[in-house]
C-alpha cells in the first residue's frame, strides 16, 4: 500500500514571518494548526519537512541531523527569498533545538522552542518513540505481523548511528545556549514523557536574552501543538510575537 507523503506548506499573509519546525519522526502536520492560526492573525508562516521525515523509517535512518539542520536553514532562506526580512522561528522538540541553533546562527526576530531537549538522557524514550512510529508506518503498509517484526529488528539495529548523532547535535546546541541573545519564549508541557522537562529550565536559566519567558502547560504531553492546550498555546505565541518590536 502506498502512503501519501506529507508536504511542506507556506501560508502567506502579512510582512511578519514565522518559520515552523516539526519534531523528530514528525512532519509539517505537527505545526499546521499553528500555521493556520498565525495566518488568521496576519502572520506568514512556512514549515519545511526535513529529509527522511514523512517517509518510511528506512528512509529516515539514511539521513542525519546535519541534513535536518540544512533543511531548517533552507526553510529560513526560503522566507528570505520570498522577501520577508523579519523572521521568528518556532520549533517542536527536535525543531525546538534547531530553532535555538538558528537563533545562534542567523538574525532571527525571536525563538520559540517547544518541548525542546537539552540533555540526551532520554535515548530510551527516543528509541521507543521511533519504534512506535516505525511499527505504525509498517502497519499502514498492510504488512503482516511476522514481516513487521523481522523488519523492526533490522531497523532498530541500523538506527543506532542516527541516535548517536542526535545526541551529539543536542549537546552542541546545549553548549552554545549562553551565546544566544534573541528574544525567546520557552514552551514546556508538564506531562511530557519524551524529554527531560528540566531542559526548559536549563534554557531559561542559561540563555542570555534580556527578553525571555518560560510557559508551562499543565495538561499537555510532548506533542504540545496537537494536544488539548493548543489553543492556549496559540494565544500565548501570538501575544509573545505581538510584544516584539517589528519594523512593520
N, C-alpha and C positions, 0 to 999 in steps of 0.2 A: 504493500500500500504506500502510495506516495503522499508525503505530508507537506501541506502548503507551507512554504517558507515565509517567515515574517519579513517585513520591510522597514527600513528607516522612515522617519517622517520629518517633514518641515511644515510648521504651521506659521505662516507669515501674517503678522498683524501690525504691530507698532514698531517704532525705531529701537526699542529696548529688547535685547535678545537674551535668551537663556539656553545654554547647551545642557541637554538632559542625558545623563549617562546611566545605563542599566547595570544590573548586577551580574555576577558570575553564574553561568548556565542560563541566564535570562536573555531578554531581548527588549525591543522597543515597547512592547506591551506593558512592561514594568512601569513605564513613565508616561504612557499615552494619556491617561486621565488627567494627570498633572499638566501635560501639554495643552490639552483642550481647555482646562481651567484657565491657564495663563492666556491663551488666545482670547477667551471671553473677556479678559481684563486688560486687553491691549498690549500683550507681550508676544513677541515672536519666539518660537522655540524650534529646536532641531534635535533629534535623537538618532544618532548613528547606531549601527549594530556592529560589534566587534567581530573580527574574523573567527569563524568556527562556531559562533553563537547562533541559536535559532536553527541549528542543523543537527545531524546525527552526532552522538557523543564521540564517535570515532573521528569525526572532522574536528571537533573541539580540541581533542588532545594532540592534534597535529599542529596547533597554534600555540603561541606563547604570550606571557604578559607583555613582552616587548611589542608584539603585534597589536595587542589591545590598546596599548599606550599610543602607538602610531595612529590607530583608528580614532581614538579620542582627540588627538591633535588635529587630525584631518577634519573632524567634526567642527572644531573651533575655527579652522581655516575656511571651512565651507560657509560659515556665517559671515566671516570677514569678506569672502569673495562675493557674497550677496549684498554687501555694503553696510553691514552692521558694525559699528565702531565700538560700542559698549556691550560687552558680553559677560553675563554671570554664568556660573556653572553649578548645576545641582546633580549629585550622583548618589545612587543607591548601592550600598555595600561595596563591592569592588569599584563601582562607579564613583563612590564617595572618596576612595583612596585616589583614584585618578583625578577627581576634582581638586583635591589638595595639591597633587603634583602639578596640575595645570596652573593653579594659583601661584605656585612657586616658580613657574617657568614662563608664563605669559602675563601680560597686563589684563587680568580679568577683573570685572567690576565687583564680584563677590563670589564666595564659595559656600555651597550648602551640602556638606557631607551628611548622608543619611544612613545610619547604622553601618558606619564605616569601620572596619577592623584596623587596629594599630598594633596588635600583638598576634603573632602566628602561634598561639597556644590552642588553636581550635582546628587543627588538621583533621581530627576525628570527625568533628561536625561537618567540616567542608567536604570531606570524603563521603560521609553519609548523604549529604545533600546532593553531591554529584551522582552517587549511586542511585538515589531515588529518581533524579532527573533521567538518568540513562535507562533505568528499568521502565519508566513511564513511556519514554520515547519508543522503546522496542515493543512494548505492548500496543502502542498506537500503530506500529507497523504490522500488527496482527501476527507476530511470530509466536510459535508455540513455547511452552514453559521450558522445555529442555533446551531449545535453541537459545532462549533468553539467558538461561543460567550459564551456559557454556560461553556465550559472548560476553557476559558480565564479568566472568572470571578473567578473561583475557584483557578486557578493558580496564579493570581495576589495577592489574599489574602494569599495564602500559601507561597508566595515568600518573604514576609516581613522579617522574621528572617534572611534569607540569606543576604538581603541588609544591615541589621543592622550589621551583622558580617563583611561584606565587608568594611563598614565604619570604624569599629574598626581596621581592618587589615591595611588599608591605613594610618590611624592615627598613628599606631605603627611604621610603616616604616618612616613616616614623622618625628617623634620624634627622630629617630636614624640617620637621614641623615648626621648629623655633626660628626658621628663616622666612616664615610666611607672615605678611603684614596685611593681607587682603581682608576686608570685612567678611565675617564668617558667621553663619547660622548653623550650629551643630544640632542634628536631629538624632534622637535615640529612642527606640522602643523598649519599654520596660520588660516586656515578655520575650525579648529577642533570645532565642536559644541557639542561634547560629554563630554569633560572635561574642567576645567578652565585652559586656556593656561598659566596663571600665575604660574602654577605648574612647568613649565620648568625653569622659572626664580628662583623660590624657590630652586629647586635642584641645579642649578648652583651657586647660592649665598651662599648656606649652606653646600654643600659637601666639605670635607676637602682635596680632592685630589689636588696635585700640577699640575697634568696634566688633564685639563678638558676643554671642549668646548661645546658651545651651537649653534646648527644649526637650523635655521628656514626655513620652506618650504612654500612659499607664496601661492601656488596654490593647496595645498593638504588638505584633510579632515582627520578625525580621523584615519581611517584605512590606514595610510600612505604607508604601504608596498604594497598596491594594487592600489594606486592612481597614478595620471598622472606624478608625480615627482619621481616615484620609481626608475627609472634608475639613476637619480642623487643621490638619497639616497644610492643605492648600491655602486656607485663610492665613495661617501663620507665615507661610512663604511669601504670600502676596504682601502682607504687612511689612515683612522684612525688606522685600525688594523696593517697596514704596518709600522706605526710610532712607534709601541710598541717594546720593547726590548725582543724579543722572544729568547729562547735558541736555537731553530732550525729554 
